[in-house]
Each structure stands twice: as C-alpha cells, then as structure tokens.
Amino acid sequence: MEILTEEFMAEEVPSRNCLKRLVWINNIPTPYRLHLFEAIQIQSERRGIGFEGVFMAARMRNRRFHEDLPSTLGKYVVEGGLQIHYKDYATHINFRLITRMLLHPPEYLVVCGWTELTSALLILCNRLRRNRAKILMWAEANRHSMQRRTGPIPLLRRYLCEQCDANVVPGQIARDTVRNEFGVTVPPFITLPNLVSENIFATKVSAARIRKSEIRYERGLRKEDRVLICCARINEEQKGLQRFLETVREVWPSWVTMCIAGDGPDKDNLNRWLQGSSLSSKVRLMGQLKTSELVELLAAADIFVLPSMLDPNPLSVIEALWAELPIMLSQRCGNWPEAVEIGNNGWVFDPSDSQSVRTAFQAMIETDSERLGIMGRFSYRIARERFSTEQCIAKFFDEIESL
C-alpha cells in the first residue's frame, strides 16, 4: 500500500453568498472533467446558482491525463489530501474538503463513485446533519465490470447509493446495473451522459479531415487503405486488444490497417506478440497522443473500434461519434445502447464469443466506402441528439432543481 500526500489549492474559491450552490467533486482533473465543469459553470450562471468544481488530487500515479491539461485550472479547486494506492486500486481522502462541505453545505453536492473514501464519508456525515445538502452520487456502473457480487462490499455499496437523494448515471446499462445488480430502488435516477468537447472532436476533426491524405502520408498510412482507430489504454484484462486481434487475424485483409492510440502496462507484451504475427505491418501502436495528435488521427481514420472486456462508459466512443466515424463496439462497453444503432452507424459484438467478433469484423470489411460515409453521418446525428453538452447539462439542472 502506498499513501501520497498532496497540498494545493486554487487561489479563489467561488462565493458562498449565492442563493443556491452546487458543488461537484471529482478525483483528478482530466480534459473531459474540465469540459464538464466549464459547461456546468455556464449553466449555473444562467440560473443564478453558484458553482464550485473540486478535485481530490492534481494527478494520479501511472495516469498521464495531466500532460494534456492547461497550465492552470482557473477557478476550480484542487484540495489537499491523501491518495491511497493498493495494487491497481486508488482512492482519496480529503479531510479539509469534508470539513468544509459539512460546515458550509451547498444545496446540491455531487460526489464521484462510492469507492472514493471522501465520497463515502461525505454521504454518511451529511445524513447525520439537520441542514444538509442534497447529495447526488455519480454511478458509472456496468454489470460486466463488477468484481464483488457477494459479501460486505455489495451491502456497503447498496447502502451508500440508497443514502443519496439521487444517483447520476451516464446511461441505460449504468441505471440497470445500479437497480438490478446493486439492488438500489429508493432514490431517483438522473441521466447525464459522459460528454466531450464538440469544438475539438467535431469542429477540429472536421477541419483536419480536409488534409486526410496528407495526414496519412505523414503517418505512413496508405491512401487506399481502410484505417481503423482504437483509442484505449493497453491493459489486456480490460481492453482485450490482443484477444481481439488473435480472433480476426485469419480474416484480416491486406488493405486494412489499425492504429491503437494509447499506452499501458501491456504495451510491450502486445508489441512482442505483433512482431511474431501476420499483423506486424497492419497494426500500429501509436502511444499516448496529445489531443492535437488525436484529432489528426481521427480525421485520417475510417472506422472506430473498441473491443473492451471491461469498460464502464468509454469517452472515446463519444469522441468517435462527434468525429463522424462508424462504430464497431464491444457489448461490454457501458454506452453501446446509446452510441450504436446496429446497421445504421455500426456493429456490436460479444468480445468473449469468437464467432460474434468475426461476424462483426467481416460485416465491417464488406461495407463499401460510400456506405461508411452514410454511417459516419448517422454517428454525428446520434452525437447531436444524445450527447450535446449544452442540452444534456440543461436537462441535468432541470432534474436536480426538481428534487
């Protein structure tokens, strides 16, 4: 077990003098959470609600999100506290933050998952107070990713979820998991999907696509090839990349190339396997990319692929929708029901069923370029209708104000 301490705080904490306050607590800053906080800030100001975005730590060990963040977090707060690591598990405890929220409770307090000690203590302590905040817990649950189904941990999980005034879920699978697997039926559910920047993944990708041939040439990709992109951390247990490649390598055409954007603990193992396989020249490990580099790779690609075994609610799928790409997606990904309309914008497969994987892959390679273009435009339509930042945040505020 490793415990890291961190002391840092933004210069300014939003005023507590507003008629109503919303505080949203997350673990570490990422581009996606900063985008969410910025959208909440805008909507809060429109409704006369004070907003405070809080992070439990500035960074996390072995994660590189901070390398692509602005040099300052602006008005958002990073609280000092403890970051506790045990194997692949990490949690935070922020005593100063807990004290501040109890002494000056906001009207609405959103906490991240129940596995965070700070979240759990805030829920428990808040319940004991007379003048308490309405607590909403972010529950990015997925039955395929559950590791404990019996014993004291599921009982604690259910208890904490039931002590909240609402559970905020990103979609259907998360809601069904909390209700049916966790056994939580008491508080209402509020749906708020994971969101990404439309300016980056729609506008900037679209602008870069004008240079599609040039980008391919710069990255050593043939103009005539069909290029698949997979944005994933290279962790075989979670993402199943090698398993996927082993399943489809016998039917892999010479004119298909796959680019894997990401890093992770199994990168060297995957690279060694590729060097000894027939796919050594057809699968590119691109490493961890900055946002500007990812924009260009999305613009150069034809299809997005994600073969995850365990994936609660991947943001890369939402990025691909805004980038107008057809989607080939594992059923283990928690947002597939919202992201894919089978036959209209993509294919879905069971990653544990070899035949299911090969059937989807074969359907993908048999789809002609004109049809792929139509499917990509359908992906963009889904993004606008289901993952618009402004619309989703406005609906979220409507629901919390009705609690």
N, C-alpha and C positions, 0 to 999 in steps of 0.2 A: 504494500500500500504506500502511496506517495501523496503527501499533502503539500500543496503550494499556497503561499500567501500572496495577496496582491493588494496594494493600496493605491487607488487612483480615483479621482472624482472630477467630473466636468466642472468648469468654472461656475456655471449657472444652473440652478435647479428651477424649473418652471414654478410660477407663483401658485401658492395655495389659497389665494384670495378669490378665485373664480367661484361662481355659484355651484358648479359641479366640476369634479376632477375625474379623469380616467388615467390610471397608471397601468402600463403594460410592462411586465418583467420577462426578460428572456435571458438565456445563458450567456452567449457570446455574440459580438457583432458579426454579421455577415452581410454581403451586399443585399441579400433578399430581405433581411430584417430591417435594414436601414431604409429600403424602399417602402416596406410596410409602415414603419414609423413615420416617414415623411407623408404618406398618404393619410394616415390617421391624424397627423398634425393639421393638415389642410382641412379635413372634415370636422375636426374638433373646433377649429376657429370659426367655421361656418355656423356651428351650432352653439357657440358660446360656452364650450366646455374646455377646461384646462387639461392639457395632456402632458404626461411625463413618461418618456421611454427610458427604461432602465436595463442595463446589462449586468450580469453577476460577475463577469470577468472580461478582460480585454482580449484574451486568446485562450486556446486550449491546446494541450500538448498533442503533437503529431497531426494537427489540422492547420491548413495554410490559408484559411479564409482571409486572415488579416493582411495578407500580402497584396490583396486587391481592393483594399478599403481606402477611403480618403484619409489624409494625414490627421484630420481632426474629426471627431464625432459630433461636433457642433453642440447643439442644445441637449443631446442625450447623455445620460449619466452611466458611468461605469463604477459600480460600488466596490469597495474593498471587501475582501472576504477570503474564504478558504476554498481551494479547488482540490477535491479528493479523487485520486485515481486508484483503481484496483483492477488489474488486468486491462480489459477493454472498456471497463465501466468508469464513468466520470460523473461527479455530482458537485454541487456547490452549496456552501452555507455562508450566508451574509447576515451576521447578527445586527450590524448597523442598519441595514436595509429593513430587516424585520421590525426593529425598534421604531424606525421612522414611520413605517406603514401603520403600526399599531397606535403610535402617539398622534399621528395626523392621517387618519384613514380617509382615502378618497371615496367617492360614491361608487366607482367601479374599479375593481382591481383584477387584472388578467394575469394569471401565473402560467408558466410553462409546465410541462408534464409533472406528474405526481412523483416521479423518481428523483426530482430535484429536492434536496432536503429543505432548501429555502421555501419552495412552494408548499411542501407538506406542512412545515411549521407555521407558515402564514395562514393556511386553511384552518389548522387546528386552533391556533391562538385567536384568530378572528372570530371563530364560532363562540368563544367564551365572552366576547365583549358585547356590551349592550348596544352601543352606537357603532355598528360595524359596516365595513364595505360590502358591497355585493361582489362576491368572488366568482370569477369565471375561469375555468381551467382549460387550457389548450390540450386537446387529446388527439394526438396524431397516431391513433391506434390502428393496427392491422392484424387480424387474426393469424395471418401467415407468419408474422414476426414475433408472436407471443412465445416467451420462453418458459413461463411459470403459469400453470393452469390449476394447480392444487397447492394446499398448504397455507401458511400465514400471509405470504406476499399477496396473493389474489384477494384475500379478505381485506387487507390494508388498502389495496388499490380501489376496491369497490367502496370502502368506507369513505376514502378521501373524495372520490368522484361524487358521492351522494351528499357530502357536506357542502358542495358548491351550489351557487344559485343557478349556474348553467354550465354545460360542457360545450366548449367551442371545438367543432370538428371540421376537417377540411373536405369531407365528402361522405358518400354512401357507405363505403367499407368501414371507415372510422366510426361512423354512427352505429352501424350494425354490430361492430366489434364491442363497443362500449356497452351497448344494450344487451346483446345476446351472449357474448363471451365474458364480459366483466359482470353482467347481471345488474346493470345500473338502469333504473327506470324512473327514479324520482325527479331529478332536476330536468328542465327542458334542454333541448339541443339547439345550438346556434351554428349555422353553417358559414364558415369563412374559408374558402379555398386558399391554398398556397398561391402567392402572387409574385410575379416578376415584372421588371420594368419594360413596359411596352416600347418606350423610347429606344431601349437597347436592342431587344430581341425582335421587334417588328420593324421599327423605322431604320435603325442602323444596319440590320441584316439585309433588309430590302435594298438599301443604298449600296451595300457591299456586293450584292448579287450582280450588279452591272459588270463587276470585274471578275465574274465567276471563272472564266477561262484563265485569266491572269493569275488568280489566287491558286488555282490548281497547278499551273505551271510552276509557280514559286514553291509549292509544297511537294513537287514531284508526283503529282496525280495526273493521270492521263485524261485528256479532254473527253474521250469517248467512253470512259469507264462509268459504271454506276457506283457512286460513292455513298457508303453507309457511315453514319456517325453515331458513336456511343459515348455519352458523357457519364462517366461513372468512376467511383473510387475502386481501385483494383484490389478488391477483397473477395476472394473466391467464394467464401461461405455466403456472403451477402449478394454479390452481383452475378456469380455463376458464369463469368465470361469464358473461361476455358471449357467448361462443360458445354456451353452453347456452341463454341467453335468446333469441338470434337464431334458434336452431333451433326453438324451441317457440312463438315469439310468434304465429305464424299460427293456432295451435290453442288459444291461451290464453283460457279463459273469463272473462267479466266478474266472476264471483263467486270468483275465485282471487287471493289476494294473497301475495306473497313478501317476507319480511323477511330481509335479509342483515346478520348481526351480525359486524362486523369492520372493520378498517382495512387500508391497504396502499398500495403505490406506484401502483396503477392505479385508485384510487378516483375521482379526478377524471375520468379517461377514461371510466369506466363511467357516472358520473353524467351526463356530456355525452351519451353515447350514449342513455341512458334518456330524457333530456329531449326528444330528437328522435324517439323511438319511440312505438309504441302502448302500451307498457308503463309509461309515465311515472307513471301513477297506481296501478300494480299491483305495482311493486317498490319497496321501501323500503330505503334504505341507513341502517342504524341506528348505524353507527360502532362503535368499540371499547366494549364493555359491561363493567361490573364484574360480578362473579359474582352479586350480588343482582339485578341487572337481567336477566341472562341467565336466571336461574331463572324470573322472571316471564314472559319471552318464550317459554321452553319450555312453560310452563304454558298459555299462550294459544294455542299452535300446534296444528295437527292432524297435520302430516307433516314429517319431517326430510328435506332434500335436500342432496346434496353431489356436484357434477358434475366433480370434480377430474381434471385431466390427469396431474399428478404429485403423489402423496400417499403417502408410505411407510406410515404407520399412524395415521390421524387419530383423536385422542382425542375429538373432537366426536361421532363415531359412537357411542362408548361412553356418552357423556353422554345421547344421544338414546334409547338402549336403556333406560337406567335411568329416563328420563323417560316411558317407555311410549308412544313415538311410532313409527308405521310409518316405514320407511326406504326412500328412493329414492336409490340409491347407484351411483356410477361403478365400473366394474370395475378402474379404475386405483388405487383405494384398497386399501391392503395388507391391511386386516382385513375385507374384504367376505365371504370364505368363512365366517368365524366369526360375523359380525354379521347376515347376511341369509340367511334361508331363503325362497327365492323362492316367492311365493304365500302364505306363512304370515305373514310380517311385513314384506314389502316387495318392491321391484323393483330389478333390477340392469341397467345399460346400458353400452354401449361409447361413451364420450364423443366418439370420433373418427368414429362412424357415425351420421349424422343420422337414419336410419330407426330405429335402435336407441333413440336418445334419444326420438324422437317416440312410438314404440310404448310405452315405459315411462311416459311422461308421460300418454298417452291412457289407459292402464290405471289410472293413479293417479286421474285426474279422474273416471273412470267408476265408481270404487269408492264405495259409499254409506257414510254416516256410521256405521251400525251395524257394517259390516264393518271399517271403520277402527279402531273401538274394540277389536274382537277382535284385529286385527293388532297394535295397540299393546300389548295384554296379552301377546301372544306375544313381542314385543320384550323386555318385562320378564322373562319367563321365560328367554329367552336370556341376559340380563344376570345373573340369579341363578345360572344353571348354568355360565356360561363366564367371567364377569368379576367374581365375588365376590372382593373384596380379601383377606379372611381365608383363603379356600380356596386361592386362587392363590399367596399368599405361603407358606402352609404346605407346599404341594406343591413350591415352589421350594426351600425349605430341605431337604425330604426328598431332593431330587435333588442338591443341592450336597454334602450330607453323605455321599452315596454315591459321590462321585468318588474 
